[in-house]
C-alpha cells in the first residue's frame, strides 16, 4: 500500500521519517590536475636511450685513465719543484709553507692514483666481459655450424650412402688386389732358372769358383826367375873415385 501511495504522490516521500537516510548519496566531483599541469610542475619523463656498448664503455674508461695519468704527471712535476725549493730554502717558516703546499699536492696525487686504479679495474672488468661475450658468440656460431654439418652428414649418409654397398665395394677391391698380386707374381717369375738345384750343387759350384780363382792367381803372379831375390846385385850410381888434390880453382891438380 505504501508503495502504491508513493507512486501516486511522490511528495509523500519527503515527509517520510527515513527519507534522509534512504536517499541515494550523490557523488562529489573530484578535481584532479591534468597531465599538462603535472608536466609543468614536475617535468616530463625522459625517454631512456640505448644502453652504451662494451666498446664504448672501455673506450671511455681508457680516456679517463689517460686523463688521470696526465694529471698525476703534472702533480709529480710540481712535487719535484717544491722539493728543490724546500732544499734551497733556509727559512723555517718558508720551508714549512712549502711543505704544506707539497703535502696538498701529494694528497691530490694519491687521490688521482686511487681513481686511476679504480678506472683501470673497471676497464679490466669491461674488457673481460667483452671477451666473454665474443667467446660466447663464437661458441654459438660453432655449435650452429656443427649442428648444420651433422644434419647434412646424416642426410648424405641416408640418401647417398649405403653401408651394405660400401662393404660390397670393399670386398670387391680386396679381391681385385689379390688378383692383381697374383698377376704380378706370375709375370715376375723367371722361367729360365732351374728349380731342381739344392745345397750340394751350391757347394760344388763354390769349390769350382775357388779353384778357378787360385789358377788365375798363379797366372798373374811374377815368375821366379824374375823375382828380385834370384837376380844378381846391380850397382847403383857411379863407382867411387880415389880422392886427388885439387888446385886453387877446385880442379884436380896436374902433376908436373
C-alpha positions as CSV (number, residue, x, y, z in Angstrom):
1,X,0.0,0.0,0.0
2,X,2.8,2.4,0.9
3,X,4.5,1.8,-2.5
4,X,1.3,2.5,-4.3
5,X,0.7,5.7,-2.4
6,X,4.3,6.8,-3.1
7,X,3.8,6.1,-6.8
8,X,0.6,8.2,-6.8
9,X,2.1,11.0,-4.8
10,X,5.9,11.2,-4.7
11,X,5.8,14.2,-2.4
12,X,4.8,12.0,0.5
13,X,8.4,10.6,0.4
14,X,9.8,13.8,1.6
15,X,7.7,13.6,4.7
16,X,8.8,10.0,5.5
17,X,11.0,9.9,8.7
18,X,13.8,7.9,7.0
19,X,13.9,10.0,3.8
20,X,17.4,11.5,4.6
21,X,18.9,8.0,5.3
22,X,17.3,6.3,2.4
23,X,18.0,8.7,-0.4
24,X,21.0,7.9,-2.6
25,X,24.2,9.6,-1.9
26,X,25.3,12.0,-4.7
27,X,28.9,11.5,-5.7
28,X,31.1,14.5,-5.3
29,X,33.2,15.6,-8.3
30,X,36.9,15.3,-7.6
31,X,39.0,17.8,-9.4
32,X,42.4,16.2,-10.4
33,X,45.2,18.2,-12.1
34,X,45.6,17.3,-15.8
35,X,48.7,15.9,-17.4
36,X,49.9,19.2,-18.8
37,X,49.8,20.8,-15.4
38,X,51.8,17.9,-13.9
39,X,54.4,18.0,-16.6
40,X,54.8,21.8,-15.9
41,X,55.4,21.2,-12.2
42,X,57.5,18.0,-12.2
43,X,58.8,17.9,-15.7
44,X,58.2,15.4,-18.5
45,X,59.7,11.9,-18.1
46,X,62.7,11.5,-20.3
47,X,62.8,8.6,-22.7
48,X,65.7,6.3,-22.0
49,X,68.2,6.0,-24.8
50,X,70.0,2.9,-25.9
51,X,72.5,1.4,-23.4
52,X,76.2,2.0,-24.2
53,X,78.1,-0.9,-25.7
54,X,81.1,-2.5,-24.0
55,X,83.4,-1.0,-26.5
56,X,82.1,2.5,-25.7
57,X,82.5,1.8,-22.0
58,X,86.0,0.5,-22.4
59,X,86.9,3.5,-24.6
60,X,85.5,5.9,-22.1
61,X,87.4,4.3,-19.2
62,X,90.6,4.3,-21.2
63,X,90.3,8.0,-21.9
64,X,89.6,8.6,-18.2
65,X,92.8,6.6,-17.2
66,X,94.8,8.6,-19.7
67,X,93.5,11.9,-18.2
68,X,94.3,10.7,-14.7
69,X,97.9,9.8,-15.8
70,X,98.3,13.3,-17.3
71,X,97.2,14.9,-14.0
72,X,99.4,12.6,-12.0
73,X,102.4,13.5,-14.2
74,X,101.8,17.2,-13.7
75,X,101.5,16.9,-9.9
76,X,104.7,14.9,-9.9
77,X,106.5,17.7,-11.7
78,X,105.1,20.2,-9.2
79,X,106.3,18.0,-6.3
80,X,109.8,18.0,-7.8
81,X,109.7,21.8,-8.0
82,X,108.7,22.1,-4.3
83,X,111.3,19.5,-3.3
84,X,114.0,21.6,-4.9
85,X,112.6,24.8,-3.2
86,X,112.5,23.1,0.2
87,X,116.1,22.0,-0.1
88,X,117.2,25.5,-1.1
89,X,115.1,27.4,1.4
90,X,116.8,28.2,4.7
91,X,113.9,30.0,6.5
92,X,111.9,27.6,8.7
93,X,108.7,29.4,8.1
94,X,109.0,29.5,4.4
95,X,110.1,25.8,4.4
96,X,107.0,24.9,6.5
97,X,104.7,26.7,4.0
98,X,106.4,24.9,1.1
99,X,106.0,21.6,2.8
100,X,102.3,22.3,3.4
101,X,101.7,23.0,-0.3
102,X,103.7,20.0,-1.3
103,X,101.6,17.9,1.1
104,X,98.4,19.1,-0.5
105,X,99.7,18.3,-3.9
106,X,100.7,14.8,-2.7
107,X,97.2,14.2,-1.4
108,X,95.7,15.2,-4.8
109,X,98.2,12.9,-6.5
110,X,97.2,10.0,-4.2
111,X,93.6,10.7,-4.9
112,X,94.1,10.7,-8.7
113,X,96.1,7.5,-8.4
114,X,93.3,5.8,-6.5
115,X,90.8,6.9,-9.1
116,X,93.0,5.8,-11.9
117,X,93.4,2.3,-10.2
118,X,89.6,2.1,-9.9
119,X,89.1,3.1,-13.5
120,X,91.7,0.5,-14.6
121,X,89.9,-2.2,-12.6
122,X,86.6,-1.2,-14.2
123,X,88.2,-1.3,-17.6
124,X,89.6,-4.7,-17.0
125,X,86.2,-6.0,-16.0
126,X,84.7,-4.4,-19.1
127,X,87.3,-6.0,-21.3
128,X,86.8,-9.3,-19.7
129,X,83.0,-9.1,-20.2
130,X,83.6,-8.2,-23.9
131,X,86.0,-11.1,-24.3
132,X,83.4,-13.4,-22.7
133,X,80.7,-12.1,-25.0
134,X,82.9,-12.6,-28.0
135,X,83.7,-16.1,-26.8
136,X,80.0,-16.9,-26.3
137,X,79.1,-15.6,-29.8
138,X,81.9,-17.7,-31.3
139,X,80.7,-20.7,-29.3
140,X,77.1,-20.2,-30.6
141,X,78.4,-19.9,-34.1
142,X,80.5,-23.0,-33.7
143,X,77.6,-25.0,-32.3
144,X,75.3,-23.9,-35.1
145,X,77.9,-24.9,-37.7
146,X,78.3,-28.3,-36.0
147,X,74.6,-28.8,-36.0
148,X,74.3,-27.9,-39.6
149,X,77.2,-30.2,-40.6
150,X,75.7,-33.0,-38.5
151,X,72.4,-32.7,-40.3
152,X,74.0,-32.5,-43.7
153,X,76.1,-35.6,-42.9
154,X,73.1,-37.6,-41.7
155,X,71.2,-36.6,-44.8
156,X,74.1,-37.5,-47.1
157,X,74.6,-40.9,-45.4
158,X,70.9,-41.7,-45.6
159,X,70.4,-40.6,-49.2
160,X,73.7,-41.2,-51.0
161,X,75.5,-43.8,-49.0
162,X,74.6,-47.4,-48.1
163,X,76.6,-49.4,-45.6
164,X,75.9,-52.7,-47.5
165,X,77.1,-51.2,-50.8
166,X,80.3,-49.9,-49.1
167,X,81.0,-53.4,-47.6
168,X,80.5,-54.9,-51.0
169,X,82.8,-52.3,-52.6
170,X,85.5,-53.0,-50.0
171,X,85.2,-56.8,-50.6
172,X,85.5,-56.3,-54.4
173,X,88.5,-54.1,-54.0
174,X,90.2,-56.7,-51.8
175,X,89.5,-59.4,-54.4
176,X,90.8,-57.2,-57.2
177,X,94.0,-56.5,-55.2
178,X,94.6,-60.2,-54.6
179,X,94.1,-60.9,-58.3
180,X,96.5,-58.1,-59.2
181,X,99.2,-59.5,-56.8
182,X,98.8,-63.0,-58.4
183,X,99.2,-61.5,-61.8
184,X,102.4,-59.6,-60.8
185,X,103.8,-62.8,-59.2
186,X,103.1,-64.7,-62.4
187,X,104.7,-62.1,-64.6
188,X,107.7,-61.8,-62.4
189,X,108.5,-65.5,-62.5
190,X,111.9,-66.4,-64.2
191,X,111.2,-69.4,-66.4
192,X,114.9,-69.9,-67.3
193,X,116.0,-70.7,-63.8
194,X,116.1,-74.4,-62.9
195,X,114.2,-75.3,-59.8
196,X,116.0,-78.6,-59.1
197,X,119.1,-77.1,-57.5
198,X,120.0,-78.0,-53.9
199,X,122.7,-77.2,-51.4
200,X,125.1,-79.9,-52.8
201,X,125.0,-78.2,-56.1
202,X,125.7,-74.9,-54.5
203,X,128.8,-76.3,-52.6
204,X,130.2,-77.8,-55.7
205,X,129.8,-74.6,-57.7
206,X,131.6,-72.7,-54.9
207,X,134.5,-75.1,-54.9
208,X,134.9,-74.8,-58.7
209,X,134.9,-71.0,-58.4
210,X,137.6,-71.2,-55.7
211,X,139.8,-73.4,-57.9
212,X,139.4,-71.0,-60.8
213,X,140.4,-68.1,-58.6
214,X,143.6,-70.0,-57.5
215,X,144.5,-70.7,-61.1
216,X,144.1,-67.1,-62.1
217,X,146.2,-66.0,-59.1
218,X,149.1,-68.3,-60.2
219,X,149.0,-66.9,-63.8
220,X,149.0,-63.4,-62.6
221,X,151.9,-63.9,-60.2
222,X,155.5,-63.0,-61.3
223,X,157.8,-65.9,-62.4
224,X,160.5,-67.0,-60.0
225,X,163.4,-66.1,-62.4
226,X,162.1,-62.5,-62.5
227,X,161.8,-62.1,-58.7
228,X,164.3,-59.8,-57.0
229,X,165.7,-62.4,-54.8
230,X,167.0,-64.5,-57.7
231,X,168.7,-61.7,-59.7
232,X,172.4,-60.7,-59.2
233,X,173.3,-57.5,-57.5
234,X,173.1,-54.4,-59.6
235,X,175.3,-51.5,-58.6
236,X,173.6,-48.1,-58.2
237,X,175.3,-44.8,-59.3
238,X,178.9,-44.2,-60.3
239,X,181.9,-46.1,-58.7
240,X,183.7,-44.2,-56.1
241,X,186.9,-42.5,-57.4
242,X,190.1,-42.0,-55.3
243,X,190.4,-38.5,-53.9
244,X,193.1,-36.4,-55.8
245,X,194.5,-33.0,-54.7
246,X,192.7,-30.0,-56.1
247,X,194.2,-26.8,-57.3
248,X,193.1,-23.3,-56.5
249,X,190.2,-23.5,-58.9
250,X,188.8,-26.7,-57.5
251,X,190.1,-28.9,-60.3
252,X,192.4,-31.9,-60.0
253,X,195.9,-30.7,-59.7
254,X,198.2,-31.7,-62.5
255,X,201.4,-33.4,-61.5
256,X,204.4,-31.6,-63.1
